[in-house]
Amino acid sequence: MPEAISPARRAEVIDALRRGTVPSAGLDLFAVGMERFERAIDEELDGVTTGRATFKAVRGEYGAGKTFFARWLTGFDLPKLTRLGGSIRDVYATGLGKAAAARIETLVDDAYIADLAAAVAGELGGQIGVAPRVFLRKLVADVLDRVAEFDDFDPRLHYKLTLSSSELTATERNAAAFRPATADDVDLDL
């Protein structure tokens, strides 16, 4: 018997399966045999830190699980999103001089990256799976570029995350629309 599942989460998964579609969330409740893919994806993310990257395509017959895999793949959790952000930070810093790279490493440390990842995911209704694109854009353009360009820029003091609907995809706008307005709106899995 799996751990307790909230009624809303259960209904979302069961309703999608009833329609014959892949649930947009909750794949962790029933995904099996994904360990080999998870290891391969983790190795690819680790390779980003060394500047290695490759293009991957998913193909297969109708019903083979391409959509399921793609939705599972977007199932980032905060530790993976944070690790990805750390890898991008490290790649970014390699192209800078020693002083600028040290500033990046000091001001955009793993704790800051984790906070930014959590903030972006929170703005997107807690749906971490739709957060990577926005998170990486904010990390690079709003934080790393500014730390590298301005000696006195400290993201903890001078940066506040903002998201406008014009910079979001339709999926991201939908996720943001379901952001809890108050603590009473948060669905807890008890």
C-alpha positions in Angstrom: 0.0 0.0 0.0 1.5 3.4 -1.0 1.9 6.2 1.5 -1.2 8.4 2.0 -2.3 10.3 -1.0 -4.4 13.4 -0.9 -7.9 13.0 -2.4 -7.2 15.8 -4.9 -3.9 14.2 -6.1 -5.6 10.8 -6.3 -8.5 12.2 -8.3 -6.2 14.0 -10.8 -4.3 10.8 -11.5 -7.3 8.5 -11.7 -9.3 11.0 -13.9 -6.5 11.3 -16.4 -6.1 7.5 -16.6 -9.9 7.2 -17.1 -9.6 9.6 -20.1 -6.8 7.5 -21.5 -4.3 10.3 -21.0 -1.0 10.5 -19.2 -1.5 12.5 -15.9 0.2 15.8 -15.9 1.4 15.2 -12.3 1.6 12.3 -9.9 3.6 9.9 -12.1 5.7 9.1 -9.1 2.7 7.2 -7.7 2.9 4.5 -10.3 6.0 4.8 -12.5 7.9 1.6 -12.5 11.0 0.6 -14.4 12.2 4.2 -14.7 15.5 3.7 -12.7 17.6 3.1 -15.8 16.3 6.3 -17.4 16.8 8.2 -14.1 20.5 7.1 -14.0 21.0 8.1 -17.6 19.4 11.5 -17.2 21.5 12.1 -14.0 24.7 11.2 -15.9 23.7 13.7 -18.7 23.1 16.4 -16.1 26.5 15.6 -14.5 28.1 15.9 -17.9 26.8 19.5 -18.2 29.4 20.6 -15.6 32.2 19.4 -17.9 30.7 21.2 -21.0 29.4 17.9 -22.5 25.9 17.9 -23.8 24.1 15.9 -26.5 20.7 16.0 -28.2 18.3 13.2 -27.3 15.2 12.2 -29.1 12.4 9.9 -27.9 10.7 7.8 -30.5 8.4 4.7 -30.5 5.2 3.2 -31.6 1.8 4.6 -30.5 1.2 3.7 -26.9 4.9 2.9 -26.2 5.2 5.4 -23.4 6.7 8.5 -25.1 4.3 10.9 -23.5 4.6 9.1 -20.1 8.4 9.3 -20.3 8.3 13.0 -21.3 6.0 13.9 -18.4 8.1 11.7 -16.1 11.2 13.5 -17.3 9.8 16.9 -16.4 9.2 15.5 -12.9 12.1 17.5 -11.5 12.2 17.7 -7.7 13.9 20.6 -5.9 17.2 18.8 -5.3 17.5 18.0 -9.0 16.6 21.5 -10.0 19.1 22.9 -7.5 21.8 20.5 -8.8 21.0 21.6 -12.4 21.3 25.2 -11.3 24.6 24.5 -9.6 25.9 22.9 -12.8 24.8 25.9 -14.9 26.5 28.3 -12.4 29.7 26.3 -12.6 29.6 26.3 -16.5 28.9 30.1 -16.4 31.8 30.8 -14.1 34.3 28.9 -16.2 34.1 31.7 -18.9 35.0 34.4 -16.4 38.2 35.7 -14.8 39.2 34.3 -11.4 37.8 37.3 -9.5 34.4 37.2 -11.2 34.3 33.4 -10.9 35.0 33.7 -7.2 32.2 36.3 -6.8 29.8 34.0 -8.6 30.7 31.1 -6.5 30.4 33.1 -3.3 27.2 35.1 -4.0 25.4 32.4 -6.0 26.2 29.5 -3.7 24.1 26.2 -3.5 21.9 27.7 -0.8 21.0 30.7 -2.9 20.3 28.4 -5.9 18.1 26.2 -3.8 16.2 29.3 -2.6 15.7 30.6 -6.1 14.6 27.2 -7.3 12.0 27.0 -4.5 10.8 30.5 -5.2 10.3 29.9 -8.9 8.5 26.6 -8.3 6.4 28.4 -5.7 5.4 31.1 -8.2 4.4 28.3 -10.6 2.0 26.7 -8.2 4.6 24.3 -6.7 4.8 22.5 -10.0 8.5 21.9 -10.2 8.2 20.0 -13.5 7.3 23.2 -15.4 9.9 25.3 -13.5 13.3 24.5 -15.2 13.0 26.8 -18.2 11.9 29.8 -16.1 14.4 28.9 -13.3 17.4 28.7 -15.7 16.4 31.9 -17.4 16.1 33.8 -14.1 19.3 32.3 -12.8 21.4 33.2 -15.9 19.8 36.5 -17.1 18.7 38.0 -13.8 21.3 36.7 -11.4 24.5 35.4 -12.9 24.7 38.1 -15.6 24.3 40.8 -13.0 26.7 39.4 -10.5 29.3 39.1 -13.3 28.6 42.6 -14.6 28.2 44.7 -11.4 30.7 44.3 -8.6 28.3 45.6 -6.0 25.4 43.4 -7.0 24.4 40.9 -4.3 21.3 38.8 -5.4 20.3 38.3 -1.8 20.0 42.1 -1.3 19.3 43.4 -4.8 17.2 40.8 -6.5 13.5 40.0 -6.1 12.0 37.3 -8.3 9.2 38.6 -10.5 7.3 36.7 -13.2 5.2 38.3 -15.8 2.7 36.4 -17.9 4.4 37.7 -21.1 7.6 35.7 -20.3 5.7 32.5 -19.5 4.5 29.7 -21.8 0.9 28.7 -21.7 1.7 25.8 -19.5 3.7 28.0 -17.1 0.8 30.6 -17.0 -1.6 27.8 -16.1 0.7 26.6 -13.4 1.1 30.1 -12.0 -2.7 30.5 -12.0 -3.0 27.7 -9.5 -0.5 29.1 -7.1 -2.0 29.0 -3.6 -3.1 32.5 -2.5 -3.0 31.6 1.2 -1.7 28.9 3.5 -5.3 27.5 3.6 -5.1 26.8 -0.1 -2.1 24.4 0.2 -3.0 20.8 -0.3 -1.2 18.7 2.3 -0.5 15.0 1.8 -1.1 13.8 5.4 
